[in-house]
């Protein structure tokens, strides 16, 4: 899934969809940020609605499986450099981002 923030032209890859208080949110990953950012669904445009890959349902959301299996989610929300590098390795190995992404 890909979204665009209303205030930017950057494409953002979505690696989680979750619901809090009747609202839908996305955790997105884009070049130039060292982690995941939360986006309120009502504040973005969905460019590509297809969710592909290995996702799992957990609590109140659907998460990209490696985020949970490798315990990267919390650290990526805190912009942890080690978690970021590991997440890039996973994404590159699966062909989800270009090898020269970073």
C-alpha positions as CSV (number, residue, x, y, z in Angstrom):
1,X,0.0,0.0,0.0
2,X,1.2,3.5,-0.8
3,X,-0.1,6.8,0.5
4,X,0.8,10.5,0.0
5,X,0.7,12.9,2.9
6,X,-1.5,16.0,2.1
7,X,1.5,18.2,2.8
8,X,4.1,16.4,0.7
9,X,4.5,14.8,-2.7
10,X,6.5,11.9,-1.3
11,X,5.2,8.4,-1.7
12,X,5.0,6.6,1.6
13,X,5.0,2.8,1.9
14,X,2.6,1.5,4.5
15,X,3.7,-1.3,6.8
16,X,0.9,-1.3,9.3
17,X,-2.8,-0.3,9.5
18,X,-4.4,0.1,12.9
19,X,-7.5,1.4,14.5
20,X,-7.8,3.6,17.7
21,X,-11.0,5.3,18.8
22,X,-12.8,4.6,15.6
23,X,-10.0,6.2,13.5
24,X,-7.8,4.4,11.0
25,X,-4.0,5.1,11.0
26,X,-1.1,3.9,8.9
27,X,2.5,3.4,9.9
28,X,4.5,4.6,6.9
29,X,8.1,4.4,5.8
30,X,9.7,6.7,3.3
31,X,13.1,7.9,2.2
32,X,14.4,10.6,4.4
33,X,13.0,9.3,7.7
34,X,14.9,6.9,10.0
35,X,11.8,5.1,11.2
36,X,8.1,4.7,10.9
37,X,5.7,7.6,11.1
38,X,2.0,7.5,12.0
39,X,-0.5,9.0,9.5
40,X,-4.2,9.5,10.1
41,X,-6.1,8.0,7.2
42,X,-8.3,11.1,6.8
43,X,-5.1,13.2,6.3
44,X,-3.6,11.2,3.4
45,X,-4.5,10.1,-0.1
46,X,-4.3,6.4,-0.8
47,X,-2.3,6.1,-4.1
48,X,-2.1,2.2,-4.2
49,X,-4.7,0.4,-2.0
50,X,-3.1,-3.1,-2.4
51,X,-1.5,-4.6,0.7
52,X,0.9,-7.2,-0.4
53,X,3.4,-9.3,1.5
54,X,3.4,-11.1,4.7
55,X,1.1,-9.2,7.2
56,X,-0.4,-10.4,10.4
57,X,-3.3,-9.3,12.6
58,X,-2.3,-8.3,16.1
59,X,-4.3,-6.4,18.7
60,X,-6.1,-3.7,16.8
61,X,-4.1,-3.7,13.5
62,X,-2.5,-5.4,10.6
63,X,1.3,-5.3,10.7
64,X,4.1,-6.3,8.3
65,X,5.2,-9.6,9.9
66,X,9.0,-8.8,10.2
67,X,8.1,-5.8,12.3
68,X,6.6,-8.1,14.9
69,X,8.7,-11.2,14.5
70,X,12.0,-9.2,14.9
71,X,10.6,-6.9,17.5
72,X,11.4,-3.8,15.4
73,X,8.1,-1.9,15.6
74,X,8.7,0.0,18.8
75,X,12.3,0.8,18.0
76,X,11.4,2.1,14.5
77,X,8.8,4.4,16.1
78,X,11.6,5.7,18.3
79,X,14.0,6.1,15.3
80,X,16.5,3.6,16.6
81,X,19.4,3.4,14.2
82,X,20.0,-0.4,14.7
83,X,16.4,-1.2,14.1
84,X,16.3,1.1,11.0
85,X,19.3,-0.7,9.5
86,X,17.8,-4.1,10.1
87,X,14.5,-3.1,8.6
88,X,16.3,-1.8,5.5
89,X,18.1,-5.2,5.2
90,X,14.8,-7.0,5.3
91,X,13.1,-4.7,2.8
92,X,16.1,-4.9,0.4
93,X,16.2,-8.7,0.7
94,X,12.5,-8.9,-0.2
95,X,12.9,-6.5,-3.1
96,X,10.5,-4.0,-1.5
97,X,12.9,-1.1,-1.9
98,X,15.8,-0.3,-4.2
99,X,19.2,-1.6,-3.1
100,X,20.5,1.9,-3.1
101,X,17.7,3.3,-0.9
102,X,20.3,4.0,1.8
